[in-house]
């Protein structure tokens, strides 16, 4: 069974038709030719955008010359009310300083230290899902809850049942479909006086979320000052000094960073795990392999993760087909020449994991689910050159290693004890808002093994 894929729009539409389609769903607003193109140009009355699908051009932008292609300021049009000056949105020296403080918290050794909190969250998720065995379940609700629990336990050492954690979680669920991660302004620059392309209540929701995060952050500051803070990710980040300036994050800066940690670590992980479980339901042979491999999971032992090779390939394949963040945008700071085309300064360079991961000229069976591909020459080559679920280069997601451990652990533990099957007549339709989700949820029947 070929995994679901959104229908593409006609190749040529008016600008205003494109605006309407884009607001409904980023993915189905794009033409089918992007699955074949090496580079595609979009012309508007205002400026030009270029989507890059050629691996060496993607490498130039993300790895070879990343400082020449900073994140487009237009990305912040809709997300800045929530994320402020977080590491997700900043550029230049500000971004470099933030990464110098944040990166040590996510180094390899810290993954081992955070693993017990992940294990506890995974056990709680398994218990919640087991309680619904024999039922049809909307699995994205379950994965959202699980991913939020992982974040709260690893960031703040509190489970999702904590009152403030519950409030933040529910506010994010309300927020997640009000604002796309790739704002329309990335394609069409609009004057400041024009209405923004997000719902009127988005800023209000962002204020509520930031208020709750501010309380958590201030409580932690007090605990650190009193010498009573747990040794979790938040404490590590708040007490790490920039090796060049000796400064730590201010309280407001920390709120910005926690907001993106929660957004990136909760929303994207929930998306990836939901699609992975759906793919397991529709490919029972692979589900059985993962379940058998997962029988080795008995206790909270970080070394077990390295034994879950089949599940890792399954999860990588889910990230290929359904990359949580479907598009990224950079901006040219000087004139460029790509594929014999002159690209003016200030152009938008669109990098699309969604299209690159399914490119017909790069991948064998690009729309098919085949975890075994990662052991083939084509899979290994594309894995190096045309696979970027966490971006690539210096701006690769800080929590990429964290996400891979979390996703593989949760998927393995769930399938160790439970079987998931598709619900007839309820095939999910992918669409992208904050992340790649299903239009009407992902419905699966859950039974005990």
Buried (B, 14 or more C-beta within 10 A) or exposed (E): EEBBBBEBBEEEBEEEEBBEBBBEBBBBBBBEEBBEBBBBBBEEEEBBBBBBBBBEBBBBBBEEEBEBBBBBBBBBBBBBBBBBBBBBBBBEEEBBBBBBBBEBBBEEEBBEBBBEBBBBBBEBBBEBBEEEBEEEBBBBBBBBBBBBBBBBBBBBBBBBEBEBBBBBBEBBBEBBEBBBBBBBBBBBBBEEEEEBBBBEEBBEBBEBBBEBBBBBBEEBBEBBEEEEBEEBBBBBBBBBEBEEEEEBBEEEBBBBBBBBBBBBBBBBBBBBBBBBBBBBBBBBEBBBBBBEBBEEBEEBEBEBBEBBEBBBBBBBBBBBBBBBBBBBBBBBBEEBEBEEEEBEEBBBBBBBBBBBBBBBEBBEEBEBBBBEBBEEEEBEBBBEBBBBBBBBBEBBBBBBBBBBBBBBBBBBBBBBBBBBBBBEEBBBBBBBBBBBBBEEBBBBBBEEE
